[in-house]
Amino acid sequence: MISKSRIKQIQGLHNARSRKEEQLFIAEGEKTVKELLEQLPSGIEEIFATSEFLEKEGALIRKSGVLFSEVKEDELSRISTLKTANKVLAVCRYFDVKEKVGPNDTSISLFLDEIKDPGNFGTLIRLADWFGVAVVFCSPGSCDIYNSKVIQATMGAFIRVKVVYTDLSVVIKENNFENVYGAVMNGANLYQENLGPGLLVIGNESTGISIENLKLLTRSITIPSHSSNGTESLNAAMAGAIILSEFFRKIKI
């Protein structure tokens, strides 16, 4: 059973301001919580799980040494951010991002310029993980990595991919990128370009890459469309998937 005060505290983590103040966030779902237990148990403050989940993963939880409580489904629903609670919820600590991070271990890094949709943001983190991109840089106005919808969309990738919030100009200066690619509507044909190591910038879902950041690009690329298409643009995450796939094919990230 969860106390009323604990329920109130966890419900507060649905809000970005409370998350920042508490330095805590929520991760939900069997797959995500199991990955946390296996890869980063030290990041978990407490787990709330139904008897069904504990029957399957109780041994893993006990082995990890993480504090846990068995709860009923209606209790889980009260603290969940989902419409239908998913058997287990973990309250986690913010990750330590103080250490210097950079793209030294991969050929391509990603910069998300004002990506606002949690689903797009989380999917792009997941794509980075899939293609071996170790670092994702984000403009300060981009979506919060600790937003529960972002965490859900990453499907566990948030555990492995480093996410750093900073300005594009700072990223370029600190990492000496020769190639700064930007996904734009009127760029060079992605499939005809000789792609090399560098930084890929994906812009906002509605407005694209900001005017300020467009000036920092060294190479503009686009995904060619069929001549008779009636679609104005691609979803940011969809475009990211296509472009990263082509980088992976040509330079083996």
C-alpha positions in Angstrom: 0.0 0.0 0.0 1.2 3.5 -0.9 0.8 6.3 1.6 -1.2 9.4 0.6 1.9 11.6 0.9 3.9 9.3 -1.3 1.1 9.2 -3.9 1.0 13.0 -3.9 4.8 13.2 -4.4 4.8 10.8 -7.3 1.8 12.5 -8.9 3.8 15.7 -8.7 6.5 14.1 -10.9 4.0 14.3 -13.8 4.9 18.0 -13.8 8.2 19.2 -15.2 8.8 21.8 -12.5 8.4 19.1 -9.7 10.6 16.7 -11.6 13.4 19.3 -11.7 13.0 20.3 -8.1 13.0 16.7 -6.9 15.6 15.5 -9.5 13.3 12.5 -10.0 11.3 11.1 -12.9 8.9 8.2 -13.7 9.6 5.2 -15.9 6.8 2.8 -16.6 6.2 -0.6 -18.3 7.7 -4.0 -17.9 10.3 -3.7 -20.6 11.6 -0.3 -19.5 11.8 -1.2 -15.8 13.4 -4.5 -16.5 16.1 -2.8 -18.6 16.7 -0.3 -15.8 17.1 -3.2 -13.3 19.5 -5.0 -15.6 21.6 -2.0 -16.7 21.2 0.9 -14.2 19.7 -0.3 -10.9 21.5 2.5 -9.1 19.3 5.0 -10.9 16.1 3.6 -9.4 14.8 5.1 -6.1 11.8 2.8 -5.7 9.6 0.4 -7.7 5.9 0.0 -7.4 4.6 -3.3 -8.9 1.6 -5.6 -9.1 1.8 -9.1 -7.8 1.9 -10.3 -11.4 5.1 -8.4 -12.2 6.7 -9.5 -8.9 6.0 -13.1 -9.7 7.9 -12.8 -13.0 10.7 -10.4 -12.0 10.8 -10.5 -8.2 14.2 -12.3 -8.2 15.7 -9.6 -10.4 14.4 -6.9 -8.2 15.8 -8.6 -5.0 19.1 -9.2 -6.7 19.4 -5.5 -7.6 18.8 -4.4 -4.0 16.3 -1.8 -5.2 13.5 -0.8 -2.8 10.1 -2.1 -4.0 6.5 -2.2 -2.9 3.6 -4.5 -4.1 0.6 -2.4 -5.0 -2.9 -3.1 -6.4 -3.8 -2.0 -9.9 -6.0 0.8 -8.6 -3.1 2.2 -6.6 -0.8 2.0 -9.6 -3.4 3.8 -11.7 -3.3 6.7 -9.2 0.4 7.3 -9.7 0.7 6.3 -13.4 1.0 8.8 -16.2 -0.7 6.3 -18.6 -4.4 6.0 -19.3 -4.0 2.3 -18.4 -1.3 1.5 -15.9 1.2 -1.1 -17.0 2.0 -3.4 -14.0 5.1 -1.6 -12.8 6.3 1.9 -12.2 9.8 3.0 -11.2 10.7 6.4 -9.6 14.2 7.1 -10.8 16.9 9.7 -10.1 18.1 12.2 -12.7 21.1 11.0 -14.6 24.5 12.6 -13.9 25.3 14.8 -16.9 28.1 16.7 -15.4 30.8 14.6 -17.0 32.1 15.8 -20.4 30.5 14.0 -23.2 31.2 14.2 -26.9 31.0 12.3 -30.2 34.5 10.8 -30.0 33.2 7.2 -30.0 30.9 7.5 -33.0 31.1 9.0 -36.5 27.9 10.9 -36.4 26.1 12.8 -33.6 22.6 14.3 -33.5 21.3 17.8 -32.7 17.6 18.2 -32.1 16.6 21.8 -32.7 13.4 22.7 -30.8 11.8 19.3 -31.1 8.7 19.7 -29.0 6.6 16.6 -29.5 7.4 13.9 -26.8 6.7 11.1 -29.2 9.1 12.5 -31.8 11.7 13.3 -29.3 11.6 9.9 -27.7 11.6 8.1 -31.0 14.7 10.0 -32.2 16.5 8.9 -29.0 15.4 5.4 -29.8 16.7 5.8 -33.4 20.0 7.1 -32.1 20.4 4.0 -30.0 19.5 1.7 -32.9 22.1 3.3 -35.2 24.8 3.5 -32.6 24.7 7.3 -32.1 26.1 7.7 -28.6 25.3 11.4 -28.0 22.2 13.4 -28.8 22.5 17.2 -28.3 19.4 19.3 -27.9 18.6 23.0 -28.0 17.5 24.2 -24.5 13.9 24.6 -25.8 13.5 21.0 -26.9 11.3 18.5 -25.1 12.3 17.3 -21.6 14.1 14.0 -21.7 12.4 13.1 -18.3 8.9 13.7 -19.7 7.1 10.4 -19.1 5.9 10.3 -22.7 9.5 10.7 -23.9 10.7 7.9 -21.6 7.9 5.7 -22.9 8.7 6.4 -26.6 12.5 5.7 -26.1 11.6 2.1 -25.2 14.6 2.0 -22.8 17.1 3.8 -25.1 17.2 6.7 -22.7 19.4 4.5 -20.5 22.1 4.2 -23.1 22.1 7.4 -25.1 23.6 10.5 -23.6 21.3 13.6 -24.0 22.9 17.0 -23.5 21.0 20.3 -23.7 23.1 23.2 -25.1 23.3 25.6 -28.1 24.3 24.4 -31.5 27.1 27.0 -31.6 28.6 25.6 -28.4 28.4 22.0 -29.7 30.2 22.9 -32.9 32.9 24.9 -31.1 33.6 22.3 -28.4 33.7 19.3 -30.7 35.3 20.9 -33.9 32.8 19.4 -36.3 33.9 19.8 -39.9 30.6 18.7 -41.3 27.4 20.1 -39.9 24.5 18.6 -41.8 21.0 20.0 -41.7 17.8 18.4 -42.9 16.0 21.0 -44.9 13.5 21.1 -47.7 15.7 22.5 -50.4 19.0 20.8 -49.7 21.2 18.4 -51.8 19.8 15.0 -52.5 20.6 12.7 -49.5 21.2 9.7 -51.7 23.6 11.5 -54.1 25.8 13.1 -51.3 29.1 11.8 -50.2 28.3 11.6 -46.5 31.1 11.7 -43.9 31.5 12.0 -40.1 29.9 15.0 -38.5 26.8 16.4 -36.8 23.2 16.0 -38.1 20.7 18.7 -37.2 17.0 17.9 -37.2 14.6 20.9 -36.9 11.3 21.7 -35.3 8.2 19.8 -36.5 6.5 22.9 -37.8 9.2 25.5 -38.5 12.3 23.4 -39.2 15.8 24.4 -38.2 15.9 27.9 -36.7 17.3 30.8 -38.8 20.1 31.2 -36.3 21.2 27.6 -36.7 20.7 27.5 -40.4 23.7 29.9 -40.6 25.9 27.3 -38.8 25.3 24.5 -41.3 28.0 23.5 -43.6 26.0 21.0 -45.7 22.2 21.1 -46.3 20.6 17.8 -47.3 17.1 16.7 -48.1 15.1 13.5 -48.6 13.9 13.6 -52.2 10.2 13.0 -52.8 8.2 11.6 -55.7 7.5 14.3 -58.2 3.7 14.0 -57.8 3.5 13.8 -54.1 1.1 16.1 -52.2 2.7 15.8 -48.8 4.4 19.0 -47.6 7.0 17.4 -45.3 7.9 14.3 -43.3 7.4 13.8 -39.5 10.7 14.8 -37.7 11.2 11.3 -36.4 10.5 9.7 -39.7 12.9 12.0 -41.5 15.5 11.3 -38.8 15.1 7.5 -39.4 15.6 7.8 -43.1 18.7 10.1 -42.9 20.4 8.1 -40.1 19.8 4.9 -42.1 21.6 6.5 -45.0 24.5 7.7 -42.8 24.7 4.2 -41.4 24.8 2.6 -44.8 27.5 4.9 -46.2 29.9 5.4 -43.2 29.0 2.6 -40.8 28.4 4.9 -37.8 
